[in-house]
Amino acid sequence: MPILMIVLLFAVMYFMMIRPQQKRRRDAEQMQAAIGAGDEVVTIGGLYGTVTGVDDETVMLEVAPGVQTRYARPAIARVVKTAERIESVPEEADAKE
């Protein structure tokens, strides 16, 4: 019986602590991967800026007119406003109509 209680305690700890943390980390990674030019973001330091360029590991932010700074992708805490991206339509689809 005591072993069952210990196993139950570990199961509860897994579902209450570890699993939600993994979900938050996964969501943050997806958000950071989806960042694109024109998005308005907030860094972990509280700096607001507009994304002007994206690299594999870094993001260029315009924090004031003409002032650009470079940050690591994990330094982006959240996206405030997503830019509307124009999806490219193949010219072949337009030619068929």
N, CA, C and O atoms as CSV, one atom per row, in Angstrom:
chain,resi,resn,atom,element,x,y,z
A,1,MET,N,N,0.808,-1.204,0.000
A,1,MET,CA,C,0.000,0.000,0.000
A,1,MET,C,C,0.857,1.277,0.000
A,1,MET,O,O,0.535,2.210,-0.735
A,2,PRO,N,N,1.937,1.354,0.797
A,2,PRO,CA,C,2.759,2.567,0.781
A,2,PRO,C,C,3.423,2.806,-0.584
A,2,PRO,O,O,3.607,3.952,-0.995
A,3,ILE,N,N,3.777,1.731,-1.274
A,3,ILE,CA,C,4.403,1.885,-2.596
A,3,ILE,C,C,3.391,2.455,-3.586
A,3,ILE,O,O,3.743,3.278,-4.431
A,4,LEU,N,N,2.156,2.027,-3.484
A,4,LEU,CA,C,1.101,2.555,-4.344
A,4,LEU,C,C,0.910,4.057,-4.108
A,4,LEU,O,O,0.689,4.809,-5.058
A,5,MET,N,N,0.992,4.490,-2.868
A,5,MET,CA,C,0.856,5.915,-2.545
A,5,MET,C,C,2.020,6.725,-3.139
A,5,MET,O,O,1.811,7.837,-3.624
A,6,ILE,N,N,3.216,6.186,-3.105
A,6,ILE,CA,C,4.379,6.878,-3.670
A,6,ILE,C,C,4.236,6.988,-5.183
A,6,ILE,O,O,4.510,8.043,-5.755
A,7,VAL,N,N,3.810,5.911,-5.834
A,7,VAL,CA,C,3.603,5.929,-7.284
A,7,VAL,C,C,2.507,6.928,-7.631
A,7,VAL,O,O,2.641,7.675,-8.600
A,8,LEU,N,N,1.447,6.953,-6.873
A,8,LEU,CA,C,0.362,7.903,-7.096
A,8,LEU,C,C,0.840,9.343,-6.911
A,8,LEU,O,O,0.439,10.228,-7.667
A,9,LEU,N,N,1.681,9.581,-5.928
A,9,LEU,CA,C,2.238,10.909,-5.695
A,9,LEU,C,C,3.078,11.363,-6.886
A,9,LEU,O,O,2.964,12.512,-7.314
A,10,PHE,N,N,3.911,10.491,-7.421
A,10,PHE,CA,C,4.722,10.841,-8.592
A,10,PHE,C,C,3.839,11.092,-9.821
A,10,PHE,O,O,4.123,11.990,-10.613
A,11,ALA,N,N,2.791,10.316,-9.978
A,11,ALA,CA,C,1.884,10.523,-11.109
A,11,ALA,C,C,1.195,11.880,-11.013
A,11,ALA,O,O,1.066,12.580,-12.018
A,12,VAL,N,N,0.761,12.248,-9.843
A,12,VAL,CA,C,0.117,13.548,-9.642
A,12,VAL,C,C,1.114,14.670,-9.907
A,12,VAL,O,O,0.771,15.663,-10.549
A,13,MET,N,N,2.331,14.525,-9.426
A,13,MET,CA,C,3.363,15.546,-9.663
A,13,MET,C,C,3.639,15.693,-11.155
A,13,MET,O,O,3.826,16.809,-11.640
A,14,TYR,N,N,3.668,14.591,-11.885
A,14,TYR,CA,C,3.909,14.653,-13.323
A,14,TYR,C,C,2.812,15.445,-14.020
A,14,TYR,O,O,3.101,16.336,-14.819
A,15,PHE,N,N,1.557,15.128,-13.724
A,15,PHE,CA,C,0.445,15.784,-14.413
A,15,PHE,C,C,0.213,17.209,-13.932
A,15,PHE,O,O,-0.365,18.006,-14.671
A,16,MET,N,N,0.635,17.555,-12.741
A,16,MET,CA,C,0.421,18.903,-12.211
A,16,MET,C,C,1.585,19.844,-12.477
A,16,MET,O,O,1.383,21.057,-12.542
A,17,MET,N,N,2.809,19.317,-12.635
A,17,MET,CA,C,3.974,20.199,-12.744
A,17,MET,C,C,4.746,20.023,-14.050
A,17,MET,O,O,4.978,21.001,-14.761
A,18,ILE,N,N,5.133,18.832,-14.367
A,18,ILE,CA,C,6.031,18.598,-15.493
A,18,ILE,C,C,5.319,18.759,-16.826
A,18,ILE,O,O,5.836,19.426,-17.722
A,19,ARG,N,N,4.159,18.167,-16.972
A,19,ARG,CA,C,3.446,18.212,-18.248
A,19,ARG,C,C,3.031,19.634,-18.660
A,19,ARG,O,O,3.222,19.989,-19.823
A,20,PRO,N,N,2.482,20.451,-17.780
A,20,PRO,CA,C,2.154,21.828,-18.176
A,20,PRO,C,C,3.397,22.644,-18.557
A,20,PRO,O,O,3.340,23.479,-19.460
A,21,GLN,N,N,4.506,22.402,-17.876
A,21,GLN,CA,C,5.737,23.110,-18.206
A,21,GLN,C,C,6.223,22.731,-19.605
A,21,GLN,O,O,6.683,23.595,-20.351
A,22,GLN,N,N,6.128,21.472,-19.964
A,22,GLN,CA,C,6.509,21.042,-21.304
A,22,GLN,C,C,5.607,21.681,-22.355
A,22,GLN,O,O,6.080,22.055,-23.428
A,23,LYS,N,N,4.323,21.809,-22.063
A,23,LYS,CA,C,3.387,22.435,-23.005
A,23,LYS,C,C,3.723,23.912,-23.193
A,23,LYS,O,O,3.697,24.407,-24.320
A,24,ARG,N,N,4.037,24.623,-22.110
A,24,ARG,CA,C,4.406,26.035,-22.223
A,24,ARG,C,C,5.676,26.198,-23.049
A,24,ARG,O,O,5.762,27.108,-23.873
A,25,ARG,N,N,6.665,25.328,-22.841
A,25,ARG,CA,C,7.914,25.402,-23.591
A,25,ARG,C,C,7.653,25.127,-25.075
A,25,ARG,O,O,8.217,25.807,-25.933
A,26,ARG,N,N,6.820,24.158,-25.385
A,26,ARG,CA,C,6.484,23.833,-26.761
A,26,ARG,C,C,5.765,25.004,-27.444
A,26,ARG,O,O,6.053,25.331,-28.596
A,27,ASP,N,N,4.835,25.627,-26.728
A,27,ASP,CA,C,4.113,26.781,-27.267
A,27,ASP,C,C,5.065,27.949,-27.530
A,27,ASP,O,O,4.944,28.626,-28.551
A,28,ALA,N,N,6.008,28.188,-26.620
A,28,ALA,CA,C,6.970,29.279,-26.798
A,28,ALA,C,C,7.870,29.014,-28.004
A,28,ALA,O,O,8.174,29.939,-28.757
A,29,GLU,N,N,8.295,27.781,-28.196
A,29,GLU,CA,C,9.127,27.445,-29.345
A,29,GLU,C,C,8.365,27.643,-30.652
A,29,GLU,O,O,8.935,28.124,-31.631
A,30,GLN,N,N,7.093,27.281,-30.680
A,30,GLN,CA,C,6.284,27.478,-31.881
A,30,GLN,C,C,6.096,28.957,-32.174
A,30,GLN,O,O,6.164,29.374,-33.330
A,31,MET,N,N,5.859,29.756,-31.135
A,31,MET,CA,C,5.688,31.194,-31.315
A,31,MET,C,C,6.973,31.814,-31.858
A,31,MET,O,O,6.924,32.646,-32.765
A,32,GLN,N,N,8.113,31.419,-31.316
A,32,GLN,CA,C,9.389,31.972,-31.757
A,32,GLN,C,C,9.729,31.530,-33.173
A,32,GLN,O,O,10.380,32.272,-33.909
A,33,ALA,N,N,9.305,30.346,-33.563
A,33,ALA,CA,C,9.565,29.877,-34.923
A,33,ALA,C,C,8.682,30.584,-35.944
A,33,ALA,O,O,9.052,30.690,-37.113
A,34,ALA,N,N,7.511,31.072,-35.512
A,34,ALA,CA,C,6.566,31.704,-36.428
A,34,ALA,C,C,6.783,33.208,-36.576
A,34,ALA,O,O,6.050,33.863,-37.318
A,35,ILE,N,N,7.769,33.761,-35.888
A,35,ILE,CA,C,8.016,35.207,-35.964
A,35,ILE,C,C,8.461,35.572,-37.370
A,35,ILE,O,O,9.293,34.889,-37.968
A,36,GLY,N,N,7.897,36.656,-37.890
A,36,GLY,CA,C,8.253,37.121,-39.226
A,36,GLY,C,C,8.359,38.632,-39.261
A,36,GLY,O,O,7.986,39.315,-38.307
A,37,ALA,N,N,8.865,39.144,-40.361
A,37,ALA,CA,C,9.034,40.587,-40.519
A,37,ALA,C,C,7.687,41.294,-40.400
A,37,ALA,O,O,6.686,40.841,-40.957
A,38,GLY,N,N,7.673,42.399,-39.676
A,38,GLY,CA,C,6.469,43.181,-39.497
A,38,GLY,C,C,5.732,42.889,-38.204
A,38,GLY,O,O,4.857,43.661,-37.813
A,39,ASP,N,N,6.061,41.800,-37.533
A,39,ASP,CA,C,5.416,41.468,-36.260
A,39,ASP,C,C,5.878,42.437,-35.176
A,39,ASP,O,O,7.046,42.826,-35.141
A,40,GLU,N,N,4.971,42.820,-34.306
A,40,GLU,CA,C,5.324,43.615,-33.140
A,40,GLU,C,C,5.483,42.657,-31.972
A,40,GLU,O,O,4.582,41.871,-31.681
A,41,VAL,N,N,6.646,42.721,-31.292
A,41,VAL,CA,C,6.965,41.764,-30.242
A,41,VAL,C,C,7.437,42.484,-28.982
A,41,VAL,O,O,7.758,43.672,-29.002
A,42,VAL,N,N,7.469,41.721,-27.880
A,42,VAL,CA,C,8.016,42.188,-26.614
A,42,VAL,C,C,9.111,41.214,-26.223
A,42,VAL,O,O,8.913,40.000,-26.278
A,43,THR,N,N,10.272,41.737,-25.826
A,43,THR,CA,C,11.369,40.878,-25.392
A,43,THR,C,C,11.186,40.513,-23.927
A,43,THR,O,O,10.308,41.052,-23.252
A,44,ILE,N,N,12.014,39.599,-23.437
A,44,ILE,CA,C,11.918,39.205,-22.036
A,44,ILE,C,C,12.309,40.351,-21.110
A,44,ILE,O,O,11.986,40.323,-19.923
A,45,GLY,N,N,13.000,41.360,-21.640
A,45,GLY,CA,C,13.357,42.535,-20.853
A,45,GLY,C,C,12.299,43.616,-20.885
A,45,GLY,O,O,12.452,44.644,-20.224
A,46,GLY,N,N,11.212,43.410,-21.646
A,46,GLY,CA,C,10.132,44.374,-21.699
A,46,GLY,C,C,10.258,45.389,-22.819
A,46,GLY,O,O,9.513,46.369,-22.834
A,47,LEU,N,N,11.170,45.192,-23.753
A,47,LEU,CA,C,11.380,46.122,-24.854
A,47,LEU,C,C,10.420,45.792,-25.992
A,47,LEU,O,O,10.381,44.658,-26.470
A,48,TYR,N,N,9.646,46.787,-26.424
A,48,TYR,CA,C,8.728,46.624,-27.551
A,48,TYR,C,C,9.468,46.978,-28.833
A,48,TYR,O,O,10.251,47.928,-28.860
A,49,GLY,N,N,9.222,46.217,-29.895
A,49,GLY,CA,C,9.843,46.510,-31.171
A,49,GLY,C,C,9.121,45.817,-32.303
A,49,GLY,O,O,8.266,44.956,-32.094
A,50,THR,N,N,9.491,46.218,-33.519
A,50,THR,CA,C,8.930,45.632,-34.727
A,50,THR,C,C,10.019,44.815,-35.404
A,50,THR,O,O,11.138,45.295,-35.590
A,51,VAL,N,N,9.697,43.593,-35.768
A,51,VAL,CA,C,10.661,42.701,-36.406
A,51,VAL,C,C,10.936,43.207,-37.824
A,51,VAL,O,O,10.016,43.410,-38.617
A,52,THR,N,N,12.220,43.407,-38.123
A,52,THR,CA,C,12.604,43.833,-39.472
A,52,THR,C,C,13.329,42.729,-40.221
A,52,THR,O,O,13.371,42.739,-41.451
A,53,GLY,N,N,13.893,41.789,-39.501
A,53,GLY,CA,C,14.598,40.692,-40.151
A,53,GLY,C,C,14.682,39.495,-39.227
A,53,GLY,O,O,14.723,39.639,-38.005
A,54,VAL,N,N,14.707,38.317,-39.818
A,54,VAL,CA,C,14.754,37.079,-39.048
A,54,VAL,C,C,15.852,36.201,-39.610
A,54,VAL,O,O,15.974,36.035,-40.824
A,55,ASP,N,N,16.649,35.642,-38.716
A,55,ASP,CA,C,17.714,34.714,-39.082
A,55,ASP,C,C,17.428,33.401,-38.354
A,55,ASP,O,O,16.434,33.301,-37.635
A,56,ASP,N,N,18.284,32.396,-38.532
A,56,ASP,CA,C,18.066,31.118,-37.854
A,56,ASP,C,C,18.056,31.277,-36.333
A,56,ASP,O,O,17.215,30.686,-35.656
A,57,GLU,N,N,18.982,32.068,-35.792
A,57,GLU,CA,C,19.110,32.192,-34.351
A,57,GLU,C,C,18.817,33.587,-33.820
A,57,GLU,O,O,18.679,33.760,-32.609
A,58,THR,N,N,18.717,34.585,-34.689
A,58,THR,CA,C,18.537,35.954,-34.233
A,58,THR,C,C,17.342,36.627,-34.893
A,58,THR,O,O,16.835,36.184,-35.923
A,59,VAL,N,N,16.914,37.712,-34.262
A,59,VAL,CA,C,15.804,38.521,-34.764
A,59,VAL,C,C,16.256,39.979,-34.701
A,59,VAL,O,O,16.769,40.425,-33.674
A,60,MET,N,N,16.069,40.721,-35.788
A,60,MET,CA,C,16.378,42.153,-35.805
A,60,MET,C,C,15.098,42.908,-35.474
A,60,MET,O,O,14.062,42.706,-36.107
A,61,LEU,N,N,15.186,43.789,-34.463
A,61,LEU,CA,C,14.038,44.587,-34.053
A,61,LEU,C,C,14.315,46.057,-34.289
A,61,LEU,O,O,15.417,46.544,-34.036
A,62,GLU,N,N,13.303,46.759,-34.775
A,62,GLU,CA,C,13.384,48.210,-34.873
A,62,GLU,C,C,12.670,48.751,-33.640
A,62,GLU,O,O,11.451,48.632,-33.514
A,63,VAL,N,N,13.451,49.353,-32.721
A,63,VAL,CA,C,12.897,49.825,-31.458
A,63,VAL,C,C,12.519,51.299,-31.516
A,63,VAL,O,O,11.734,51.774,-30.696
A,64,ALA,N,N,13.074,52.018,-32.479
A,64,ALA,CA,C,12.747,53.419,-32.733
A,64,ALA,C,C,13.018,53.646,-34.217
A,64,ALA,O,O,13.721,52.852,-34.840
A,65,PRO,N,N,12.477,54.706,-34.788
A,65,PRO,CA,C,12.732,54.938,-36.215
A,65,PRO,C,C,14.235,55.014,-36.507
A,65,PRO,O,O,14.935,55.897,-36.011
A,66,GLY,N,N,14.710,54.076,-37.319
A,66,GLY,CA,C,16.116,54.034,-37.700
A,66,GLY,C,C,17.040,53.335,-36.716
A,66,GLY,O,O,18.243,53.255,-36.965
A,67,VAL,N,N,16.515,52.827,-35.606
A,67,VAL,CA,C,17.335,52.146,-34.596
A,67,VAL,C,C,16.977,50.667,-34.601
A,67,VAL,O,O,15.859,50.289,-34.252
A,68,GLN,N,N,17.938,49.830,-35.002
A,68,GLN,CA,C,17.710,48.389,-35.040
A,68,GLN,C,C,18.649,47.699,-34.068
A,68,GLN,O,O,19.820,48.062,-33.952
A,69,THR,N,N,18.128,46.707,-33.376
A,69,THR,CA,C,18.918,45.906,-32.454
A,69,THR,C,C,18.711,44.434,-32.776
A,69,THR,O,O,17.698,44.045,-33.357
A,70,ARG,N,N,19.679,43.631,-32.394
A,70,ARG,CA,C,19.625,42.201,-32.695
A,70,ARG,C,C,19.436,41.429,-31.395
A,70,ARG,O,O,20.126,41.683,-30.408
A,71,TYR,N,N,18.501,40.486,-31.401
A,71,TYR,CA,C,18.201,39.661,-30.237
A,71,TYR,C,C,18.193,38.193,-30.630
A,71,TYR,O,O,17.938,37.850,-31.784
A,72,ALA,N,N,18.473,37.336,-29.669
A,72,ALA,CA,C,18.337,35.896,-29.872
A,72,ALA,C,C,16.848,35.557,-29.891
A,72,ALA,O,O,16.058,36.193,-29.193
A,73,ARG,N,N,16.467,34.577,-30.674
A,73,ARG,CA,C,15.048,34.196,-30.756
A,73,ARG,C,C,14.432,33.888,-29.387
A,73,ARG,O,O,13.309,34.317,-29.126
A,74,PRO,N,N,15.133,33.155,-28.498
A,74,PRO,CA,C,14.515,32.869,-27.190
A,74,PRO,C,C,14.277,34.113,-26.339
A,74,PRO,O,O,13.570,34.034,-25.335
A,75,ALA,N,N,14.848,35.260,-26.712
A,75,ALA,CA,C,14.636,36.492,-25.945
A,75,ALA,C,C,13.293,37.132,-26.252
A,75,ALA,O,O,12.916,38.105,-25.598
A,76,ILE,N,N,12.564,36.614,-27.228
A,76,ILE,CA,C,11.244,37.154,-27.558
A,76,ILE,C,C,10.229,36.495,-26.636
A,76,ILE,O,O,10.042,35.279,-26.674
A,77,ALA,N,N,9.571,37.308,-25.801
A,77,ALA,CA,C,8.618,36.778,-24.824
A,77,ALA,C,C,7.256,36.525,-25.441
A,77,ALA,O,O,6.642,35.486,-25.197
A,78,ARG,N,N,6.775,37.486,-26.253
A,78,ARG,CA,C,5.460,37.296,-26.860
A,78,ARG,C,C,5.308,38.192,-28.075
A,78,ARG,O,O,6.023,39.180,-28.241
A,79,VAL,N,N,4.357,37.820,-28.918
A,79,VAL,CA,C,4.034,38.604,-30.102
A,79,VAL,C,C,2.805,39.440,-29.757
A,79,VAL,O,O,1.758,38.902,-29.395
A,80,VAL,N,N,2.946,40.773,-29.873
A,80,VAL,CA,C,1.841,41.669,-29.555
A,80,VAL,C,C,0.866,41.736,-30.719
A,80,VAL,O,O,-0.347,41.638,-30.531
A,81,LYS,N,N,1.400,41.902,-31.920
A,81,LYS,CA,C,0.549,42.020,-33.105
A,81,LYS,C,C,1.256,41.343,-34.267
A,81,LYS,O,O,2.417,41.633,-34.557
A,82,THR,N,N,0.552,40.449,-34.920
A,82,THR,CA,C,1.115,39.733,-36.059
A,82,THR,C,C,0.862,40.527,-37.328
A,82,THR,O,O,-0.239,41.026,-37.560
A,83,ALA,N,N,1.903,40.635,-38.145
A,83,ALA,CA,C,1.765,41.340,-39.420
A,83,ALA,C,C,0.995,40.466,-40.395
A,83,ALA,O,O,1.111,39.241,-40.383
A,84,GLU,N,N,0.210,41.119,-41.234
A,84,GLU,CA,C,-0.499,40.376,-42.271
A,84,GLU,C,C,0.485,40.084,-43.384
A,84,GLU,O,O,1.070,40.991,-43.976
A,85,ARG,N,N,0.653,38.816,-43.654
A,85,ARG,CA,C,1.597,38.408,-44.689
A,85,ARG,C,C,0.827,38.091,-45.956
A,85,ARG,O,O,-0.192,37.402,-45.921
A,86,ILE,N,N,1.317,38.592,-47.060
A,86,ILE,CA,C,0.699,38.309,-48.355
A,86,ILE,C,C,1.198,36.954,-48.814
A,86,ILE,O,O,2.399,36.740,-48.978
A,87,GLU,N,N,0.269,36.050,-49.019
A,87,GLU,CA,C,0.650,34.723,-49.463
A,87,GLU,C,C,0.850,34.749,-50.961
A,87,GLU,O,O,0.020,35.279,-51.700
A,88,SER,N,N,1.950,34.178,-51.406
A,88,SER,CA,C,2.254,34.182,-52.835
A,88,SER,C,C,1.394,33.149,-53.546
A,88,SER,O,O,1.340,31.983,-53.154
A,89,VAL,N,N,0.734,33.593,-54.582
A,89,VAL,CA,C,-0.110,32.718,-55.393
A,89,VAL,C,C,0.670,32.424,-56.672
A,89,VAL,O,O,1.115,33.350,-57.350
A,90,PRO,N,N,0.838,31.168,-57.001
A,90,PRO,CA,C,1.574,30.848,-58.226
A,90,PRO,C,C,0.916,31.485,-59.451
A,90,PRO,O,O,-0.309,31.549,-59.552
A,91,GLU,N,N,1.739,31.944,-60.360
A,91,GLU,CA,C,1.227,32.618,-61.558
A,91,GLU,C,C,0.438,31.669,-62.447
A,91,GLU,O,O,-0.428,32.105,-63.204
A,92,GLU,N,N,0.730,30.379,-62.362
A,92,GLU,CA,C,0.015,29.383,-63.167
A,92,GLU,C,C,-1.476,29.371,-62.787
A,92,GLU,O,O,-2.326,29.197,-63.661
A,93,ALA,N,N,-1.801,29.549,-61.521
A,93,ALA,CA,C,-3.191,29.540,-61.100
A,93,ALA,C,C,-3.925,30.759,-61.679
A,93,ALA,O,O,-5.096,30.660,-62.046
A,94,ASP,N,N,-3.242,31.902,-61.760
A,94,ASP,CA,C,-3.856,33.084,-62.315
A,94,ASP,C,C,-4.050,32.937,-63.830
A,94,ASP,O,O,-5.028,33.449,-64.375
A,95,ALA,N,N,-3.144,32.255,-64.504
A,95,ALA,CA,C,-3.202,32.106,-65.966
A,95,ALA,C,C,-4.364,31.189,-66.388
A,95,ALA,O,O,-4.916,31.353,-67.476
A,96,LYS,N,N,-4.735,30.226,-65.530
A,96,LYS,CA,C,-5.805,29.304,-65.868
A,96,LYS,C,C,-7.165,29.984,-65.853
A,96,LYS,O,O,-8.077,29.531,-66.545
A,97,GLU,N,N,-7.325,31.027,-65.107
A,97,GLU,CA,C,-8.641,31.672,-64.995
A,97,GLU,C,C,-8.945,32.552,-66.127
A,97,GLU,O,O,-10.015,33.159,-66.166
